[in-house]
Amino acid sequence: MSSTTAGTPFPAETMRYIRAQFAQLEHDAHGTARLFFENSGGSLRLRRATERAQEVSLCPESTSRPNEAAQRLARVQHDGEADLLAFFGGEPSGALLHTATASQAMFTVVRTITDNVPGTNIVTTAIEHPSSYDACARYAERTGRELRVAEPDTSTGGIDPAALAALVDTGTSLVSVIATSNITGAITDIPAVVAAVRAKNPAVHIVTDAVQYAPHGVIDAAGWGIDAVNIAPYKMFGDRGNAFTYLSPRLAALDHDRLAGAASTTWNIGSAAPAMYAGFTTIMDYLATIGGAAPEVGRREAITAGLRAIHHHEQALLHTLLEGTTLRPGLRALPGVRVHFADQGIRARDLIVPLTFDNLSCADAVRAYGEHGIVVYERVATSHYSARILHALGLEGIVRVSPLHCHTVEEAEHFLAVTEKIARHAAG
Ligand SMILES: Cc1ncc(COP(=O)(O)O)c(C=O)c1O
């Protein structure tokens, strides 16, 4: 049995339960054995979340009708909204926006703030996902504002709150900052960003993309003091085709697209989709179960206990990958392999390992992993999703390794053994 010294892996019994919940954990849809270390591109699915969404989808009723079946659906949606508020740590007087993608929500939020809040500039960072960066660029241009872009810290792969706040002044209407980079895995200290930004301009609207962060850490929208935060369930054990955003009370109240008869703080336009809320509630049930909090605690405490347990397990996996175990050397010790942004420890890092090989292109490395039954993905500068971010970090590409909390230390060791083999083969 190997051992690792950071984080706390789930107890064996909890791990057995966790692994039984995920579909296609060890085999793809066609029965081919594989290790899925590409969860940042779309995570492994909780079987029950998809099944529950399908059960609800089978009901033809509309939540607005008075019959019992319809009212049950309305309750499903109501429970889902309560769970979203608990998950986001939002204020009850805030609003929720349901969209097909997280990107759509980000464009809506950025446009609404730009339409309503006067200012001369918008501040964002060079490592934002295009959904927020491009929305900021587009609405800055349309309203004649300056777009100010904070460069990342190239040693951490993340954003230094002081560097971001240095761009803020009394003319700043909006700051958009990513909670965790989906390329480097660096976690932004959002409370520090909010404090530094508001010290320069207390009125700034602050928007956070938490799509990568959400499956690995606790969001505290009200505690952090942010105005909008979005997530995509397909990155956190759920289905594709839906995304949720929390809006602070002051943002919710801004004039926005809505049906004339809707309440002034309603942001959803058109019919409800209770199946999406049912899937989300099932994910929250799962987090509450694995968190193991006492039954009498509130829903938010139960959910956050699950997220904290995930974080501890994932820190153990990250430590195993970087530093190895008693059985295997870690990535940082392997000749011919470079792990980026890992010199400062794992505390402010998500379970993403960006690496390159000295003697192998990223595309060839991904192919080699595939031949060994491991799915990873390359983020390269030829993709418009990655180019700006990679160049800001001084890179042309990385192999992105993104396991999930349902993976074990032993699977991480297997990954290390395969990586050693690939690096040795590449060196000739
Ligand atoms: C960090 C981050 N933000 C936003 C998005 C966009 O999500 P969606 O595909 O739901 O628009 C992604 C998707 O890759 C992402 O990784």
The ligand as an SDF file (V2000), in Angstrom:
LIG
                    3D

 16 16  0  0  0  0  0  0  0  0999 V2000
  -13.6670   28.3770  -16.7380 C   0  0  0  0  0  0  0  0  0  0  0  0
  -14.7690   28.2650  -17.7360 C   0  0  0  0  0  0  0  0  0  0  0  0
  -15.6540   29.2550  -17.8530 N   0  0  0  0  0  0  0  0  0  0  0  0
  -16.6720   29.1970  -18.7180 C   0  0  0  0  0  0  0  0  0  0  0  0
  -16.8420   28.1100  -19.5450 C   0  0  0  0  0  0  0  0  0  0  0  0
  -17.9650   28.1150  -20.5230 C   0  0  0  0  0  0  0  0  0  0  0  0
  -18.9380   27.1950  -20.1810 O   0  0  0  0  0  0  0  0  0  0  0  0
  -20.0800   26.8440  -21.2460 P   0  0  0  0  0  0  0  0  0  0  0  0
  -19.4940   25.8510  -22.1800 O   0  0  0  0  0  0  0  0  0  0  0  0
  -21.1940   26.2820  -20.4120 O   0  0  0  0  0  0  0  0  0  0  0  0
  -20.4740   28.0890  -21.9190 O   0  0  0  0  0  0  0  0  0  0  0  0
  -15.9340   27.0440  -19.4650 C   0  0  0  0  0  0  0  0  0  0  0  0
  -16.0550   25.8940  -20.3670 C   0  0  0  0  0  0  0  0  0  0  0  0
  -15.1020   25.2860  -20.7700 O   0  0  0  0  0  0  0  0  0  0  0  0
  -14.8690   27.1290  -18.5480 C   0  0  0  0  0  0  0  0  0  0  0  0
  -13.9720   26.1430  -18.4210 O   0  0  0  0  0  0  0  0  0  0  0  0
  1  2  1  0
  2  3  1  0
  2 15  2  0
  3  4  2  0
  4  5  1  0
  5  6  1  0
  5 12  2  0
  6  7  1  0
  7  8  1  0
  8  9  2  0
  8 10  1  0
  8 11  1  0
 12 13  1  0
 12 15  1  0
 13 14  2  0
 15 16  1  0
M  END
$$$$
